[in-house]
Amino acid sequence: MSLMGSRETTALVEQTEATIERRRRPRDPREPRVKEKAYRTKGSADILKPSLGGLIGKYVLLVAILLVMVYPFVWQLSTSFKGNTEDIYAFPPSLIPDAATWDHYAAVFRTIPVLDYARNSLLVGVGTVLTNVVFATLGGYALGCLKFRGKGIVMAIFFSTLLLPGEVTLTSQYLTVKSLGLANTLWGVFLPGAIAAINVLLMAAACRMIPADTLDAATIDGANTLQRLRHIVWPNIRGMVSVVALFAFIGAWDDFLWPLVVLSDPANYTLTVGMDYLNSNFGANPRVIAAGTMIALVPIIVLFAVLQKQFFKGVEEGSVKG
């Protein structure tokens, strides 16, 4: 019985390895395309596929997550196009407007200077992306690839900052910005978010995945720090850089509390603070507020739609490139 079990195990392993090798091998265009089932049939050794029950459960879970995460956005979008006579709180909800209208979007543009506020948000967002990418890369390289005294203390300080909510440091940040003479300016909005501890730690984790032997070999060959960063480190952390850049821009674009505290001149308002003006003027008309929310979300949606391929492709990169 032991010999039979050993033979069956060996055959199962060989069949699995053959399946993996077949999937990795480029398909010959002359070969007929064989349509494979998405799930593992009974007696199959293809452990890379889920069972039928597992496949059904996975799609049920995906649909549930889709309803929880996407439905509020769809409802908000539908509300922004509904006329004043339509009941937006009806149950079951109707997501298709009876007579779609752009009047609420026009009301937003008539009430606040949307383009000026969007320009301010864009300036802060682009600056935040640039500084986070540059400084997080340098800090992550130092923490992930270099050895120096006190490295553990530095890492502990970075981790400890993640335990503090942003509201705790709000007063100290405002006093610092005010003492620098940057209150009520876009520089004051930008400065606290110029570098985030979480981004440094993410880059450090990505840099630790680079083999130390590769960096040592480059050092022996005479490569300086900038050359190691450019030819060895950068090609291997581009995926994490895209993550940091995207999240930094989203965080800067969507930030509301800090710009609200530091800005007092409406000419310097970011888009999120400017949209809050709609709550006071159109509090009784949530359709206009929904239209303003959609306007603020458009740049984020467009940015992710354009960069999602590079984003996921970059995250999957793991090989060392010199």
C-alpha positions as CSV (number, residue, x, y, z in Angstrom):
1,M,0.0,0.0,0.0
2,S,2.9,2.3,0.8
3,L,4.4,1.7,-2.7
4,M,1.1,2.3,-4.4
5,G,0.7,5.6,-2.5
6,S,4.2,6.6,-3.4
7,R,3.6,5.9,-7.1
8,E,0.3,7.9,-7.1
9,T,2.0,10.8,-5.4
10,T,4.9,10.8,-7.9
11,A,2.4,10.6,-10.8
12,L,0.4,13.5,-9.3
13,V,3.5,15.7,-8.9
14,E,4.7,14.9,-12.5
15,Q,1.3,15.7,-13.9
16,T,1.2,19.0,-12.0
17,E,4.7,19.9,-13.2
18,A,3.7,19.1,-16.8
19,T,0.7,21.3,-16.5
20,I,2.7,24.3,-15.2
21,E,5.3,23.8,-17.9
22,R,2.7,23.7,-20.6
23,R,1.1,26.9,-19.4
24,R,4.5,28.7,-19.3
25,R,5.4,27.5,-22.8
26,P,4.4,29.9,-25.6
27,R,1.5,28.5,-27.6
28,D,2.2,27.5,-31.1
29,P,-0.2,29.3,-33.4
30,R,-0.6,26.2,-35.5
31,E,-1.8,24.1,-32.6
32,P,-5.6,23.9,-32.2
33,R,-6.9,26.0,-29.3
34,V,-8.3,23.7,-26.6
35,K,-10.9,25.3,-24.4
36,E,-10.2,24.3,-20.8
37,K,-12.7,24.4,-18.0
38,A,-12.2,27.1,-15.4
39,Y,-12.5,24.6,-12.5
40,R,-10.8,21.4,-11.5
41,T,-12.7,18.3,-12.5
42,K,-12.9,15.2,-10.3
43,G,-9.7,13.2,-10.4
44,S,-7.7,16.0,-12.0
45,A,-4.3,16.8,-10.7
46,D,-4.4,20.4,-11.8
47,I,-4.1,22.0,-8.4
48,L,-3.8,25.5,-9.9
49,K,-7.6,25.5,-10.7
50,P,-10.3,25.7,-8.0
51,S,-12.9,23.1,-7.6
52,L,-16.4,23.8,-8.9
53,G,-17.7,24.7,-5.4
54,G,-14.7,26.9,-4.8
55,L,-15.2,28.7,-8.1
56,I,-18.9,29.3,-7.4
57,G,-18.0,30.5,-3.9
58,K,-15.4,32.9,-5.3
59,Y,-17.8,34.5,-7.7
60,V,-20.5,34.8,-5.0
61,L,-18.0,36.6,-2.8
62,L,-16.9,38.9,-5.7
63,V,-20.5,39.8,-6.4
64,A,-21.1,40.6,-2.7
65,I,-18.0,42.8,-2.5
66,L,-19.0,44.5,-5.8
67,L,-22.5,45.4,-4.3
68,V,-21.0,46.7,-1.1
69,M,-18.2,48.8,-2.8
70,V,-19.7,49.8,-6.1
71,Y,-23.4,50.3,-5.4
72,P,-23.0,53.6,-3.4
73,F,-21.0,55.1,-6.2
74,V,-23.6,54.0,-8.8
75,W,-26.4,55.4,-6.6
76,Q,-24.5,58.7,-6.2
77,L,-24.0,58.9,-10.0
78,S,-27.6,58.2,-10.7
79,T,-28.7,60.8,-8.1
80,S,-26.7,63.5,-9.8
81,F,-28.6,63.0,-13.1
82,K,-32.1,62.8,-11.6
83,G,-34.6,65.7,-11.8
84,N,-36.0,67.5,-8.8
85,T,-39.3,65.7,-9.1
86,E,-37.8,62.2,-8.9
87,D,-37.7,60.4,-5.5
88,I,-34.1,59.5,-4.9
89,Y,-34.9,57.6,-1.7
90,A,-37.5,55.2,-3.1
91,F,-37.2,51.5,-2.3
92,P,-36.4,49.5,-4.2
93,P,-34.1,52.2,-5.6
94,S,-34.2,53.1,-9.3
95,L,-30.7,53.6,-10.7
96,I,-31.9,54.8,-14.1
97,P,-33.2,58.4,-14.1
98,D,-36.6,58.9,-15.7
99,A,-35.4,62.0,-17.5
100,A,-31.6,62.5,-17.1
101,T,-30.5,66.1,-16.8
102,W,-27.2,68.0,-16.6
103,D,-28.8,70.9,-14.7
104,H,-27.2,69.9,-11.4
105,Y,-23.7,69.8,-12.9
106,A,-24.3,73.3,-14.4
107,A,-25.4,74.5,-11.0
108,V,-22.1,73.4,-9.5
109,F,-20.1,75.3,-12.1
110,R,-22.3,78.4,-11.6
111,T,-21.8,78.3,-7.8
112,I,-18.1,77.7,-7.4
113,P,-15.0,78.1,-9.7
114,V,-14.5,74.4,-10.2
115,L,-11.6,74.8,-12.6
116,D,-9.6,77.1,-10.3
117,Y,-10.1,74.7,-7.4
118,A,-9.2,71.7,-9.5
119,R,-6.0,73.5,-10.6
120,N,-5.1,74.1,-6.9
121,S,-5.7,70.4,-6.1
122,L,-3.7,69.4,-9.1
123,L,-0.7,71.5,-8.1
124,V,-0.7,70.0,-4.6
125,G,-1.3,66.5,-5.9
126,V,1.6,66.6,-8.4
127,G,4.0,68.1,-5.9
128,T,3.0,65.4,-3.4
129,V,3.7,62.7,-5.9
130,L,7.1,64.0,-6.9
131,T,8.4,64.5,-3.4
132,N,7.0,61.2,-2.1
133,V,8.5,59.2,-5.0
134,V,12.0,60.9,-4.7
135,F,12.3,61.0,-0.9
136,A,10.6,57.6,-0.3
137,T,12.9,56.0,-2.8
138,L,16.0,57.4,-1.2
139,G,14.8,56.6,2.3
140,G,13.7,53.1,1.3
141,Y,17.0,52.4,-0.3
142,A,18.8,53.5,2.9
143,L,16.6,51.4,5.2
144,G,16.3,48.4,2.9
145,C,19.8,48.1,1.4
146,L,22.3,49.9,3.6
147,K,23.7,49.0,7.0
148,F,24.3,51.7,9.6
149,R,24.2,52.1,13.3
150,G,20.8,53.0,14.7
151,K,18.8,51.5,11.8
152,G,16.5,49.7,14.1
153,I,15.7,52.9,16.0
154,V,14.9,54.7,12.8
155,M,12.6,51.9,11.7
156,A,10.9,52.0,15.1
157,I,10.3,55.7,14.8
158,F,8.8,55.3,11.3
159,F,6.5,52.5,12.6
160,S,5.5,54.6,15.6
161,T,4.3,57.4,13.5
162,L,1.8,55.1,11.9
163,L,0.1,54.6,15.3
164,L,-0.8,58.2,15.6
165,P,-4.0,59.4,13.8
166,G,-3.6,62.5,11.7
167,E,-5.8,64.6,14.1
168,V,-3.3,64.2,16.9
169,T,-0.6,66.2,15.0
170,L,-3.0,68.6,13.4
171,T,-2.3,71.4,15.8
172,S,1.5,71.0,15.8
173,Q,1.4,70.9,12.0
174,Y,-0.6,74.1,11.8
175,L,1.7,76.0,14.2
176,T,4.7,74.8,12.3
177,V,3.3,75.9,8.9
178,K,2.1,79.3,10.5
179,S,5.6,79.9,11.9
180,L,7.1,79.4,8.5
181,G,4.7,82.0,7.0
182,L,2.9,79.4,4.8
183,A,-0.5,79.6,6.4
184,N,-3.3,80.2,3.8
185,T,-1.1,79.1,0.9
186,L,-0.9,76.0,-1.2
187,W,2.7,75.5,0.1
188,G,1.2,75.1,3.5
189,V,-1.3,72.5,2.2
190,F,1.5,70.6,0.4
191,L,4.2,70.6,3.1
192,P,2.9,68.1,5.7
193,G,2.2,65.5,2.9
194,A,5.5,65.9,1.1
195,I,6.7,62.6,2.6
196,A,4.7,59.9,4.3
197,A,6.2,57.3,6.6
198,I,4.1,54.5,5.1
199,N,5.6,55.2,1.7
200,V,9.2,55.0,3.1
201,L,8.4,51.7,4.7
202,L,6.8,50.4,1.4
203,M,9.9,51.4,-0.5
204,A,12.2,49.8,2.1
205,A,10.3,46.5,1.8
206,A,10.7,46.6,-2.0
207,C,14.4,47.4,-1.7
208,R,14.9,44.5,0.7
209,M,13.8,42.1,-2.1
210,I,16.9,43.1,-4.1
211,P,19.7,40.5,-3.6
212,A,22.5,41.9,-1.6
213,D,25.0,40.1,-3.8
214,T,23.9,42.1,-6.8
215,L,24.5,45.4,-5.0
216,D,27.8,44.1,-3.7
217,A,28.9,43.1,-7.2
218,A,28.0,46.5,-8.5
219,T,30.0,48.2,-5.8
220,I,33.1,46.0,-6.5
221,D,32.8,47.0,-10.2
222,G,33.0,50.6,-9.2
223,A,29.4,51.7,-9.3
224,N,28.6,54.7,-7.1
225,T,25.4,55.2,-5.1
226,L,23.5,57.0,-8.0
227,Q,24.5,54.3,-10.5
228,R,23.3,51.5,-8.2
229,L,20.0,53.4,-7.7
230,R,19.6,53.9,-11.4
231,H,20.6,50.6,-12.9
232,I,19.8,48.1,-10.1
233,V,17.4,49.5,-7.5
234,W,15.1,51.5,-9.8
235,P,14.2,48.7,-12.3
236,N,13.2,46.5,-9.4
237,I,11.1,48.9,-7.4
238,R,9.1,50.5,-10.3
239,G,6.1,48.5,-9.3
240,M,6.1,49.9,-5.7
241,V,6.9,53.4,-7.0
242,S,3.7,53.2,-9.1
243,V,1.8,52.2,-5.9
244,V,3.3,55.1,-3.9
245,A,2.7,57.6,-6.7
246,L,-1.0,56.6,-7.2
247,F,-1.8,56.5,-3.5
248,A,0.0,59.8,-2.8
249,F,-2.0,61.6,-5.5
250,I,-5.3,60.2,-4.3
251,G,-4.5,61.1,-0.7
252,A,-3.6,64.7,-1.7
253,W,-6.5,65.1,-4.0
254,D,-9.1,63.8,-1.6
255,D,-7.7,65.5,1.6
256,F,-10.3,67.7,3.2
257,L,-9.5,68.4,6.8
258,W,-6.0,69.8,6.5
259,P,-6.8,72.2,3.6
260,L,-9.9,73.3,5.5
261,V,-7.7,74.2,8.6
262,V,-4.8,75.9,6.8
263,L,-6.7,77.8,4.1
264,S,-8.9,80.9,4.7
265,D,-8.8,82.6,1.3
266,P,-11.4,81.1,-1.0
267,A,-9.1,81.8,-4.0
268,N,-6.7,79.2,-2.6
269,Y,-9.3,76.5,-1.8
270,T,-8.7,73.0,-3.1
271,L,-11.5,71.2,-4.9
272,T,-12.6,69.2,-1.8
273,V,-12.9,72.3,0.3
274,G,-14.6,74.2,-2.4
275,M,-17.2,71.4,-2.8
276,D,-18.1,71.8,0.9
277,Y,-19.6,75.1,-0.1
278,L,-22.3,73.2,-1.8
279,N,-23.4,71.6,1.5
280,S,-24.2,75.0,2.9
281,N,-26.0,76.4,-0.2
282,F,-27.6,73.2,-1.5
283,G,-28.1,71.2,1.7
284,A,-31.8,70.6,0.7
285,N,-30.9,69.4,-2.7
286,P,-28.6,66.3,-2.5
287,R,-28.7,66.0,-6.3
288,V,-26.4,69.1,-6.6
289,I,-24.1,67.7,-3.9
290,A,-24.0,64.4,-5.7
291,A,-23.0,66.2,-8.9
292,G,-20.2,68.0,-7.1
293,T,-19.0,64.7,-5.7
294,M,-18.9,63.1,-9.2
295,I,-16.9,66.1,-10.5
296,A,-14.3,65.6,-7.8
297,L,-14.1,61.9,-8.5
298,V,-13.6,62.2,-12.3
299,P,-9.8,62.9,-12.2
300,I,-9.2,59.9,-9.9
301,I,-11.2,57.6,-12.1
302,V,-9.5,58.8,-15.3
303,L,-6.1,58.5,-13.7
304,F,-6.6,54.9,-12.5
305,A,-8.2,53.9,-15.8
306,V,-5.2,55.1,-17.7
307,L,-2.5,53.8,-15.3
308,Q,-4.1,50.5,-14.1
309,K,-2.2,48.4,-16.6
310,Q,1.1,49.8,-15.6
311,F,0.1,49.7,-12.0
312,F,-0.7,46.0,-11.9
313,K,2.1,45.1,-14.3
314,G,4.6,47.0,-12.2
315,V,3.5,45.3,-9.0
316,E,4.1,41.9,-10.5
317,E,7.6,42.6,-11.5
318,G,10.0,40.8,-9.3
319,S,13.1,39.8,-11.3
320,V,16.4,41.6,-11.1
321,K,17.1,43.8,-14.1
322,G,20.4,45.5,-14.6
